[in-house]
Amino acid sequence: MSQAQKILKQYWNYDAFRNLQEDIINSVLSGNDTMALLPTGGGKSICFQVPALMKDGICIVVSPLIALMKDQVSNLQKKGIKAIALIGGIHNDEIINLLDNCQFGNYKFLYISPERLQTDWILERIKNLPVNLIAIDEAHCVSQWGHDFRPAYLKISVLKDFFPKIPFLALTATATDKVQEDIIHQLNFKNTKIFKKSFARENVAYMVFKTEDKYHLMEQIFSKNPQPSIVYVTNRKSCVDISNQLNSLGYTATYYHGGLSISDKENHMNRWMNEDAKIIVATNAFGMGIDKPNVKTVIHLHLPNNIENYYQEAGRAGRNGEKSFAVIITNPSDIIHAETQFITVLPDKSFLNLVYKKLNNYFQIAYGEGIDEQFQFNLNQFCQKYGLPALRTFNTLQFLDRQGVISLSQEFNESISAQFIISSKEILRYCSLNPNDEPIITNILRTYPGIYELITPLNLALISKKSGATEDQVNKVLKKMKDRDVIELIIRTNDSLITFNEIREDELTINRISKHLENQNKQKTEQLQAVLNYIQNETQCKSRLLLNYFGETTDSNCGICSFCINTKNKTVDKNTLKSRIIDLLKKESYSSRDIIKITRFAKDDVIFVLQELLEEDKITINTNNTYSLL
């Protein structure tokens, strides 16, 4: 057993690598700059984690996804592997301590956001680290032709100057040939080795169904395939509504979106992973790090905004190798809805400028200040305050995030403040009447002595720990006291976390980044058009359409997609119809109208088959326009 396999077994308990993983690892260990295209679920993180553990020093992992960085660091720490994430919102003193740990504390992984590489003093500290490998996750973000271009990624190439002999590994799940070439160029790769797993998923049947009644068709699919499934939608309300509807019809369903608390996300996820709920209805916030092998069906009830995202989401089906289905259910109104959802709500420069200024004013950030400031944020409250359209504003914030001006992390947060509005004597009486609540109330009073005089922010986790109750129990006691006029209770919910990565410079900032805005809007329009071409094309195999999009060609159809099945059915119907017509004409002559009526086949199909039979000299047409056998 090789050293790589021993590490794989020791930390991940796998006996063997997946396809291409070991080749990628060997390329990295040989010192090559390496590009790896592994479709979703292909095990990209193993490709840099294993070689980094085999060598002395630390691996730098550049990633734009804060939640993914936190998740991977947490998983590594659980395995006893020392890892740190250097993300936005951490102040300089803490960054210095974290980098000291990286330099002197025998840490193996430093996860860092690309925006952090734009800070000169952080780069100077990184130069002195004992780096053994640099991994760039979501590498398509390097390319302006990619579906998620982030200019901050262009700064990664400076690490090449600091570590010219250290191998770089660029990883992505989806990249066209044009994007691949751009990544290699932008990162200044030398002696590049490229490993690409085919985008073909031979066990996944890609289906596009057009229907006026989406929900009825979805029920039919789940009745036929009751195994674990995912339904993707584009908004939170649909998550809840469709989940409730499926439950009312007797299915077991739950939902997942970015507005859920961390505990609710875990609960809903676990219900689905454990198959207490067979169906999960989700926005694209769902999927990161999910590796459930027996997903039978992935349904897109709303159109995705690009092929790259669709391929990744559809790819969560059938990872166990068994036949599975990736289904888009569509109707004519979807095109208008998608254009409204994805294109007409894109910001222009004027709106970008407006939102950026309002955002700074909202958090009272003065000109020339704000860097590394972090705030809880509720999109709806922000939009209501300034009369801004929510979807267009969200797209603007996403653009600011991709440009590195801010970091937008969709993390639900609830802040609770309270003040006792009855006397201490009455509180004692209340406790005597509610003895089960007393430990929680007592600990609140001990922890927050000023809670009689002022509305006081409460730390539920702290109260829970001191009182020996769960946070849910603390919440219930607070709400009960509010209902009985014991306390005044204020609950504020936030659905995002915003970190300002730059000082406020208003027009200077907007003028610098707006040059990318027109290109982004054009690209998003082209990407949506590619989705529309995919669903509207009725002359090609769906699997081949996807492969062609990613620059892969094949001479054969998949045989299992909606196009291939329809083609097979037509062939079967034609042969069946030929036999039926010949049997009919053995008895007597019939007109085409009579044949259509008796066989109940479509008029066009009957006329087509009659023409073929005439050309084959098997039948003849009589003077009275009836057909008979020759």
VOGU-3710 file (C-alpha; in Angstrom, 3 decimals, decimal comma):
1> msqaqkilkq> 0,000/0,000/0,000  1,391/3,412/-1,006  1,844/6,245/1,490  -1,017/8,122/-0,172  -3,336/5,144/0,288  -2,281/4,803/3,935  -3,189/8,443/4,594  -6,489/7,973/2,743  -7,289/4,997/4,938  -6,065/6,628/8,161
11> ywnydafrnl> -8,030/9,870/7,894  -10,929/9,109/5,536  -11,262/5,333/6,003  -11,374/4,738/2,242  -9,583/1,727/0,813  -9,033/3,155/-2,668  -9,008/6,441/-4,545  -11,711/7,421/-6,992  -11,009/7,744/-10,691  -8,183/10,287/-11,424
21> qediinsvls> -7,604/11,212/-7,751  -4,372/9,236/-7,455  -3,116/10,518/-10,836  -3,704/14,113/-9,710  -1,971/13,472/-6,374  1,054/11,920/-8,106  1,267/14,889/-10,481  1,302/17,303/-7,535  3,882/15,222/-5,679  6,059/15,329/-8,818
31> gndtmallpt> 6,042/19,130/-8,569  3,805/19,813/-11,584  1,355/22,672/-11,873  -1,865/20,733/-12,236  -5,407/21,410/-13,333  -8,149/19,018/-12,246  -11,678/19,017/-13,604  -13,743/16,682/-11,507  -17,533/16,883/-11,727  -19,482/17,498/-8,546
41> gggksicfqv> -19,020/14,665/-6,088  -15,687/13,710/-7,657  -13,716/14,269/-4,442  -11,682/17,371/-5,302  -10,577/18,156/-1,721  -8,853/14,767/-1,365  -6,595/15,756/-4,272  -4,859/18,482/-2,255  -5,427/17,267/1,299  -3,651/13,923/0,847
51> palmkdgici> -0,426/15,237/-0,806  -0,273/18,110/1,701  -0,321/15,591/4,563  2,447/13,582/2,880  4,880/16,524/2,853  6,369/18,810/5,483  4,910/22,291/5,641  1,520/23,871/5,070  -0,924/23,868/2,159  -2,566/27,180/1,214
61> vvsplialmk> -6,115/26,708/-0,061  -7,703/29,687/-1,831  -11,506/29,578/-1,883  -14,280/32,167/-2,285  -16,845/30,168/-0,310  -16,759/31,121/3,372  -19,186/28,406/4,431  -17,206/25,766/2,532  -13,932/26,899/4,134  -15,486/26,717/7,605
71> dqvsnlqkkg> -16,928/23,304/6,822  -13,650/21,858/5,547  -11,635/23,307/8,438  -14,134/21,834/10,901  -13,947/18,406/9,213  -10,136/18,434/9,216  -10,025/19,438/12,883  -12,370/16,563/13,751  -9,823/14,221/12,132  -7,064/15,702/14,298
81> ikaialiggi> -5,553/17,697/11,414  -4,538/21,280/12,235  -6,271/23,759/9,921  -7,142/27,486/9,983  -9,467/29,656/7,895  -8,452/33,273/7,269  -11,679/34,928/6,131  -13,226/38,401/6,244  -14,325/39,998/9,507  -11,196/38,976/11,433
91> hndeiinlld> -9,283/41,947/12,842  -5,562/42,409/12,380  -4,485/41,266/15,853  -6,296/37,968/15,385  -4,885/37,562/11,857  -1,362/38,022/13,243  -2,011/35,294/15,821  -3,445/32,932/13,195  -0,465/33,461/10,886  1,916/32,918/13,831
101> ncqfgnykfl> 0,188/29,573/14,380  0,651/28,735/10,712  4,338/29,584/10,857  5,278/28,027/14,185  2,395/25,748/15,167  2,806/22,874/12,713  -0,475/23,633/10,962  -1,159/21,712/7,736  -3,808/23,861/6,020  -4,424/27,579/5,693
111> yisperlqtd> -7,741/28,358/3,980  -7,835/31,922/2,734  -10,256/34,062/0,739  -8,826/35,668/-2,428  -9,580/39,138/-1,032  -7,078/38,544/1,776  -4,317/38,110/-0,821  -4,847/41,747/-1,808  -3,475/42,938/1,551  0,271/43,564/1,279
121> wileriknlp> 1,251/42,814/4,884  -0,660/39,501/4,811  1,182/38,558/1,626  4,480/39,409/3,332  3,605/37,042/6,191  2,535/34,288/3,785  5,907/34,595/1,984  7,596/33,327/5,144  5,382/30,250/5,605  6,776/26,759/4,879
131> vnliaideah> 4,355/26,211/1,967  4,273/22,766/0,345  1,296/23,179/-2,020  -1,084/25,904/-3,220  -4,597/24,760/-4,111  -7,081/27,024/-5,893  -10,625/25,815/-5,371  -13,439/27,008/-7,663  -10,693/27,873/-10,157  -13,211/28,932/-12,824
141> cvsqwghdfr> -13,486/32,187/-10,806  -10,081/33,145/-12,284  -11,515/33,461/-15,783  -13,656/36,315/-17,015  -15,277/33,689/-19,266  -16,251/31,560/-16,262  -19,735/31,589/-14,767  -18,541/33,176/-11,504  -15,647/35,517/-12,371  -14,025/37,234/-9,358
151> paylkisvlk> -11,279/39,768/-10,101  -9,636/39,066/-6,719  -8,695/35,645/-8,116  -6,374/37,340/-10,604  -4,131/38,272/-7,662  -3,391/34,614/-6,938  -0,722/34,615/-9,622  1,469/36,775/-7,339  1,977/33,648/-5,211  3,829/32,213/-8,217
161> dffpkipfla> 6,491/34,879/-7,707  6,855/34,008/-4,015  6,826/30,226/-4,457  8,199/29,472/-7,959  9,134/25,875/-7,081  5,900/24,994/-5,238  3,230/23,130/-7,265  -0,122/24,777/-7,867  -3,325/22,771/-8,146  -6,373/24,392/-9,789
171> ltatatdkvq> -9,650/22,607/-9,126  -13,103/23,095/-10,587  -16,177/21,046/-11,353  -17,238/22,915/-14,477  -15,165/24,742/-17,073  -15,404/25,031/-20,841  -12,251/24,679/-22,977  -12,023/28,459/-23,224  -12,186/28,815/-19,432  -9,568/26,100/-18,914
181> ediihqlnfk> -7,103/27,863/-21,209  -7,752/31,160/-19,446  -7,175/29,648/-15,992  -3,771/28,262/-17,034  -2,818/31,615/-18,563  -4,028/33,789/-15,667  -2,328/31,632/-13,011  0,908/31,561/-15,006  1,154/27,756/-14,867  4,311/26,027/-16,074
191> ntkifkksfa> 4,636/22,401/-17,258  0,904/22,007/-16,753  -0,675/18,597/-16,344  -4,421/18,538/-17,008  -6,710/15,825/-15,684  -10,295/15,801/-16,833  -12,928/13,340/-15,831  -15,514/12,999/-18,553  -18,644/15,033/-17,985  -20,655/12,029/-19,147
201> renvaymvfk> -22,788/10,421/-16,456  -23,862/7,176/-18,099  -26,288/6,262/-15,314  -28,070/9,644/-15,242  -31,062/10,109/-17,539  -31,392/13,809/-18,379  -35,064/14,575/-18,907  -36,921/17,696/-20,043  -40,695/17,494/-19,713  -43,051/20,209/-20,922
211> tedkyhlmeq> -46,370/20,342/-19,106  -48,970/22,812/-17,889  -49,357/20,932/-14,597  -45,888/20,667/-13,059  -47,070/19,416/-9,691  -49,076/16,536/-11,128  -46,067/15,359/-13,144  -43,832/15,679/-10,085  -46,263/13,468/-8,119  -46,158/10,864/-10,904
221> ifsknpqpsi> -42,354/10,852/-10,806  -42,234/10,378/-7,030  -44,888/7,660/-7,145  -42,791/5,759/-9,678  -39,444/6,503/-7,948  -39,989/6,825/-4,177  -36,261/6,852/-3,346  -34,468/9,965/-1,931  -34,911/13,006/-4,161  -34,079/16,714/-4,432
231> vyvtnrkscv> -36,377/19,390/-5,862  -34,597/22,642/-6,785  -36,528/25,928/-6,859  -35,367/29,540/-7,070  -36,934/31,098/-3,977  -37,500/30,395/-0,298  -41,283/30,646/-0,381  -41,498/27,860/-2,970  -39,316/25,672/-0,723  -41,829/25,854/2,101
241> disnqlnslg> -44,979/25,768/-0,057  -43,958/22,782/-2,191  -42,646/20,867/0,827  -45,969/21,401/2,616  -47,904/20,364/-0,480  -45,889/17,151/-0,864  -46,449/16,309/2,808  -50,195/16,864/2,425  -50,182/14,384/-0,463  -48,617/11,690/1,723
251> ytatyyhggl> -44,946/12,091/0,787  -42,310/12,821/3,427  -40,643/16,122/2,550  -38,567/18,839/4,154  -36,927/22,003/2,836  -33,646/23,924/2,871  -32,736/27,523/2,058  -30,309/30,255/3,123  -32,799/31,898/5,488  -32,859/28,996/7,935
261> sisdkenhmn> -30,930/29,067/11,188  -27,888/26,813/11,448  -29,757/24,403/13,732  -32,763/24,275/11,386  -30,474/23,635/8,421  -28,864/20,746/10,293  -32,219/19,343/11,404  -33,757/19,496/7,927  -30,594/18,122/6,348  -30,394/15,237/8,821
271> rwmnedakii> -34,057/14,334/8,259  -33,290/13,937/4,564  -29,900/12,256/5,009  -31,452/9,752/7,447  -34,447/9,352/5,088  -37,028/10,395/7,653  -37,913/12,740/4,782  -37,391/11,240/1,330  -37,653/14,574/-0,515  -35,875/17,850/0,163
281> vatnafgmgi> -37,074/21,008/-1,608  -34,222/23,493/-1,804  -32,732/26,618/-3,311  -29,179/26,553/-4,671  -28,002/27,220/-1,090  -28,281/23,434/-0,723  -25,689/21,013/-1,976  -22,283/22,079/-0,696  -20,478/19,074/0,704  -23,498/16,799/0,209
291> dkpnvktvih> -22,524/13,258/-0,680  -25,649/11,106/-0,484  -25,036/8,272/-2,946  -28,601/6,959/-3,377  -30,362/10,085/-4,669  -32,663/8,729/-7,356  -34,138/11,925/-8,778  -33,134/15,578/-8,986  -35,955/17,779/-10,259  -35,610/21,402/-11,324
301> lhlpnnieny> -39,081/22,861/-10,996  -37,762/26,301/-11,985  -35,164/26,933/-14,678  -31,533/27,261/-13,504  -29,635/30,398/-14,524  -26,734/28,596/-16,228  -25,677/25,164/-17,465  -22,718/24,994/-15,045  -24,961/25,250/-11,972  -27,508/22,894/-13,503
311> yqeagragrn> -24,882/20,251/-14,205  -23,556/20,402/-10,640  -27,032/20,230/-9,083  -28,198/17,468/-11,435  -24,966/15,616/-10,645  -26,149/14,943/-7,093  -28,251/12,119/-8,536  -26,991/8,574/-8,886  -23,598/8,748/-7,247  -23,980/5,069/-6,335
321> geksfaviit> -23,808/4,238/-10,042  -27,431/3,128/-10,293  -29,790/4,567/-12,879  -31,139/7,927/-11,773  -32,923/10,928/-13,216  -32,134/14,624/-13,643  -35,406/16,243/-14,633  -36,352/19,759/-15,706  -40,122/20,296/-15,647  -41,020/23,337/-17,696
331> npsdiihaet> -43,867/25,228/-19,295  -43,982/28,226/-21,685  -44,244/30,808/-18,882  -40,897/29,659/-17,458  -38,956/31,559/-20,115  -40,566/34,867/-19,168  -40,155/34,022/-15,475  -36,449/33,180/-15,933  -35,754/36,396/-17,842  -37,527/38,345/-15,089
341> qfitvlpdks> -35,698/36,420/-12,379  -32,199/36,523/-13,867  -31,882/39,209/-16,566  -34,221/42,176/-16,098  -33,126/42,453/-12,456  -29,422/42,859/-13,249  -28,050/46,201/-11,987  -26,644/48,985/-14,116  -23,886/51,365/-12,965  -26,334/53,927/-11,558
351> flnlvykkln> -28,132/51,355/-9,410  -24,815/49,840/-8,306  -23,680/53,252/-7,112  -26,971/53,838/-5,287  -26,927/50,519/-3,407  -23,255/50,854/-2,435  -23,801/54,292/-0,914  -27,016/53,235/0,857  -25,238/50,169/2,252  -22,478/52,306/3,765
361> nyfqiaygeg> -25,009/54,787/5,144  -27,093/51,922/6,570  -24,141/50,815/8,710  -22,952/54,399/9,316  -19,582/53,897/7,656  -17,740/57,164/7,059  -15,769/57,931/3,896  -12,289/56,384/4,102  -13,315/53,877/6,803  -15,004/50,485/7,106
371> ideqfqfnln> -12,352/47,949/6,138  -12,833/44,609/7,959  -16,038/45,840/9,610  -18,621/43,057/9,853  -22,390/43,377/10,267  -25,489/41,236/10,547  -27,768/42,060/7,628  -31,404/41,563/6,691  -32,026/42,155/2,998  -35,759/42,812/3,285
381> qfcqkyglpa> -35,315/45,364/6,082  -32,605/47,148/4,082  -34,778/47,260/0,947  -37,829/48,467/2,877  -35,852/51,259/4,510  -34,675/52,687/1,171  -37,530/51,553/-1,103  -35,262/49,296/-3,178  -36,392/46,271/-5,258  -35,215/43,172/-3,371
391> lrtfntlqfl> -34,061/40,953/-6,248  -32,160/43,653/-8,090  -30,586/44,755/-4,803  -29,524/41,185/-4,012  -27,914/40,857/-7,464  -26,064/44,113/-6,807  -24,763/42,842/-3,467  -23,673/39,619/-5,166  -21,760/41,661/-7,762  -20,059/43,650/-4,977
401> drqgvislsq> -19,205/40,314/-3,350  -17,683/38,889/-6,532  -15,673/42,053/-7,052  -14,254/41,665/-3,536  -15,659/44,964/-2,232  -17,720/43,087/0,348  -18,101/39,479/1,422  -21,715/38,387/1,534  -22,327/35,229/3,515  -25,889/33,979/3,781
411> efnesisaqf> -26,013/32,947/7,419  -29,236/33,186/9,396  -28,850/34,953/12,726  -31,351/35,862/15,409  -30,656/38,555/18,032  -32,784/38,662/21,170  -33,054/41,535/23,660  -35,224/41,731/26,783  -36,153/43,907/29,754  -38,078/42,863/32,881
421> iisskeilry> -41,134/45,107/33,322  -42,355/43,780/36,698  -40,760/44,162/40,133  -38,324/41,673/41,629  -40,963/40,664/44,196  -43,392/39,767/41,392  -40,669/37,820/39,608  -40,170/35,695/42,735  -43,911/35,032/42,783  -43,831/34,131/39,061
431> cslnpndepi> -40,977/31,662/39,679  -42,899/30,000/42,540  -45,824/29,472/40,144  -43,516/28,279/37,338  -40,795/26,261/39,102  -39,539/24,599/35,866  -38,663/28,037/34,480  -36,816/29,222/37,590  -33,258/28,044/36,667  -33,426/29,942/33,350
441> itnilrtypg> -34,893/33,111/34,891  -32,402/33,073/37,789  -29,433/32,769/35,428  -30,712/35,597/33,230  -30,977/37,874/36,303  -27,501/36,908/37,556  -25,889/37,338/34,128  -27,602/40,616/33,225  -28,105/42,704/36,411  -29,115/45,797/34,398
451> iyelitplnl> -32,005/44,012/32,698  -34,538/45,822/34,947  -33,480/49,239/33,694  -32,612/48,694/30,014  -33,425/46,558/26,983  -30,503/44,149/27,170  -29,071/41,878/24,399  -29,107/38,227/25,543  -26,672/35,453/24,683  -28,904/32,369/24,428
461> aliskksgat> -25,953/29,965/24,270  -24,532/31,369/27,504  -27,896/31,248/29,316  -28,415/27,712/28,044  -25,009/26,582/29,321  -25,438/28,179/32,774  -28,978/26,925/33,322  -28,492/23,429/31,895  -31,370/23,972/29,448  -31,402/23,864/25,662
471> edqvnkvlkk> -31,520/27,086/23,638  -34,991/26,062/22,457  -36,162/25,792/26,086  -34,682/29,233/26,878  -36,525/30,655/23,861  -39,826/29,161/25,000  -39,452/30,570/28,523  -38,715/34,057/27,131  -41,734/33,963/24,831  -43,925/32,689/27,672
481> mkdrdvieli> -42,822/35,578/29,911  -43,534/38,013/27,089  -47,060/36,617/26,660  -47,655/37,084/30,409  -46,297/40,656/30,410  -43,302/39,774/32,579  -40,748/41,047/30,059  -40,514/43,153/26,945  -38,946/40,980/24,246  -37,415/42,129/20,944
491> irtndslitf> -36,387/39,513/18,370  -34,520/40,613/15,266  -33,614/38,205/12,485  -30,808/38,615/9,954  -30,312/36,395/6,933  -26,794/37,433/5,943  -23,420/38,504/7,216  -21,666/41,363/5,396  -17,955/42,084/5,699  -16,482/45,233/4,154
501> neiredelti> -13,167/44,306/2,516  -12,211/47,851/1,494  -12,461/51,353/2,856  -15,429/53,398/1,641  -14,511/55,394/-1,459  -17,901/55,740/-3,235  -17,322/56,812/-6,884  -13,688/55,638/-6,862  -14,812/52,141/-5,912  -17,756/52,049/-8,315
511> nriskhlenq> -15,761/53,434/-11,275  -13,081/50,802/-10,709  -15,453/47,824/-10,670  -18,194/48,979/-13,062  -16,031/48,048/-16,067  -16,795/44,417/-15,181  -20,536/45,018/-14,838  -21,432/45,186/-18,537  -19,399/42,047/-19,239  -21,092/40,209/-16,357
521> nkqkteqlqa> -24,574/41,178/-17,533  -23,796/40,114/-21,099  -22,424/36,807/-19,889  -25,431/36,079/-17,674  -27,713/36,708/-20,653  -25,691/34,274/-22,801  -25,672/31,677/-20,024  -29,446/31,805/-19,642  -29,802/31,486/-23,412  -27,738/28,283/-23,240
531> vlnyiqnetq> -30,243/26,917/-20,699  -33,158/27,874/-22,967  -31,425/26,190/-25,925  -31,034/23,052/-23,830  -34,707/22,797/-22,865  -36,056/23,838/-26,274  -33,834/21,589/-28,418  -35,897/18,575/-29,521  -33,523/17,222/-32,145  -30,508/16,117/-30,063
541> cksrlllnyf> -29,671/13,828/-27,168  -29,738/15,797/-23,902  -26,555/14,174/-22,616  -24,720/15,076/-25,831  -25,951/18,677/-25,555  -24,392/18,944/-22,089  -21,159/17,300/-23,222  -20,920/19,630/-26,225  -21,369/22,640/-23,950  -18,303/21,564/-21,964
551> gettdsncgi> -16,280/20,867/-25,114  -16,661/17,087/-25,084  -17,787/15,180/-28,157  -19,226/11,718/-28,626  -20,587/9,829/-31,619  -23,344/8,036/-29,737  -26,527/9,075/-27,992  -27,013/8,159/-24,340  -30,136/6,094/-25,029  -31,854/7,070/-21,763
561> csfcintknk> -32,600/10,820/-21,906  -35,995/12,269/-22,805  -34,950/12,784/-26,455  -33,620/9,226/-26,821  -36,689/7,702/-25,158  -39,021/9,675/-27,426  -37,020/8,589/-30,467  -37,267/4,934/-29,412  -40,983/5,256/-28,797  -41,524/6,719/-32,248
571> tvdkntlksr> -39,657/3,803/-33,821  -41,714/1,282/-31,884  -44,921/3,106/-32,749  -44,053/3,194/-36,466  -43,401/-0,530/-36,652  -46,497/-1,287/-34,612  -48,546/0,970/-36,833  -47,226/-0,728/-39,979  -48,311/-4,102/-38,640  -51,728/-2,772/-37,655
581> iidllkkesy> -52,343/-1,255/-41,090  -51,270/-4,424/-42,937  -53,563/-6,541/-40,707  -56,462/-4,176/-41,411  -55,910/-4,198/-45,164  -55,832/-8,006/-45,214  -59,572/-7,870/-44,547  -60,630/-4,980/-46,805  -59,634/-1,607/-48,192  -59,711/1,487/-45,993
591> ssrdiikitr> -59,288/5,221/-46,440  -56,655/7,048/-44,421  -59,418/8,624/-42,325  -60,797/5,179/-41,470  -57,323/3,899/-40,586  -56,729/6,868/-38,251  -60,091/6,269/-36,574  -59,573/2,511/-36,125  -55,900/2,523/-35,036  -56,194/5,721/-32,956
601> fakddvifvl> -52,707/6,780/-34,028  -51,855/10,413/-34,785  -52,808/11,635/-38,257  -49,237/12,633/-39,171  -47,895/9,227/-38,091  -50,513/7,340/-40,143  -49,850/9,425/-43,267  -46,081/8,958/-42,818  -46,389/5,151/-42,468  -48,820/4,869/-45,398
611> qelleedkit> -46,289/6,717/-47,552  -43,519/4,344/-46,453  -45,675/1,289/-47,244  -46,430/2,722/-50,708  -42,700/3,287/-51,344  -41,975/-0,273/-50,203  -44,640/-1,558/-52,695  -46,541/-3,281/-49,903  -49,785/-1,389/-50,484  -51,475/0,556/-53,262
621> intnntysll> -53,881/3,472/-53,329  -57,111/2,949/-55,231  -59,092/5,368/-57,393  -61,543/5,978/-54,525  -58,664/7,009/-52,224  -58,691/3,785/-50,249  -55,673/1,598/-49,562  -55,308/-2,134/-50,165  -52,544/-4,733/-50,063  -50,588/-5,558/-53,182
//
